[in-house]
């Protein structure tokens, strides 16, 4: 869940700065987005672009995947895990839950 991201980041801080990988589509990013914060950088990479851009991701970096409700990000997290990424999480509930739990200023769509 979004409210648990801070504790997940803390458990993986030994691996260096984490990435929140937003796998939604560009139109969705323009509609509603989170802001990078201490402890992680934000990377927008639509779900379909993850396989051809896999070399841009470091398998040793903690990566928390984000989408609208959690379905696409769960698939990407599993994809990464199956390719040797050992510090991967899905942000269950996606940006919709983020708007409820972390930042109520984020628009819901």
N, C-alpha and C positions, 0 to 999 in steps of 0.2 A: 504494500500500500504506500501511497505517497508520504504519509506521515511517518513511515518507517525508514524512509530513504536515508535520513541522517545517521541512524544507528547502523544501517548496512554499510554506509560509507566509512564510518568509524572502524568497523570490523575489518575493512580492507585497506585502511590507510597506509599500511606497510608496503603496499604495491604502488604507491604514488598516486597522483591525481586520477580520479575516476572520470568516466564519461557517461553522461546521460544521452543515450542514442534515441532520438525522436524519429521513428520510422513511418510517420504519417506522410501524406502527400503535401506538396508545396502550398496548395490552396488552404489546407488545414493549418499549416504553420502560420499563414498570414491571418487566419481567423482567430487563432488562440495559440499562444506559446508561453512556455515557462522561460524564466530568465536564468542564465548561468549564476551559480552561487559558489561560495567558498566550499571547497571539497570536490567540485566537479566542473567539467566543461560541458557545454551543450553541443552536440553534433546532430545536424539534420541530415538524414539519409533515408529516403523513402524505402519501404520494404523491398520493392522490386530492384532497387539499386544496390542492396547489400551484397548479393553474391558477386557481381562484377567489381565491386569496390572493396571486397574483403581484405585486400592487401593494405588498405588504409587503416585498418584496425589492428591493434596490438593484442595478441592473445593473453598477455600477462597483465593488461590493464583491466581494472574493474569496470564493467559496462552494465549499466541499468537501462533496459529498453523501455520505451514509452510510446504509446499510441493513443487512440481516442478512448477506448474502453478496456484495453488489455489483451485483446485477441491476437492482433497482428504482432504486437510486441512479444507475446508469449511464443509465437512461431519463430520470430527472429532470435529470441533468446535460446530456444532449442536448437536452431540452426547453428548458432555460434558455439554452443556447448558441444554439439556433435563434431565440430571442427577444431576442438582442442582448447577453446576458450574456457578457462576454469573458474573465472570470477564474473559470472553473468547472472543477472537477476531480471525479472519482469516486474515492472511497476503495475501491479494489479489495479484495475479500475481506470488506468490511463489518465489522460489530462482532465477527463470529466471528474474523476475522484480528486485529482490535484486541486481543481477549482473548489471542491467541497472541503478538503482537509488542510490545504496549505495556503492557497492564495485565492480568496473569493473574488478578486478583481478580474480573474481570467474568464473571458466569455465562454459560455456553454453553447454548444451547437449540436 
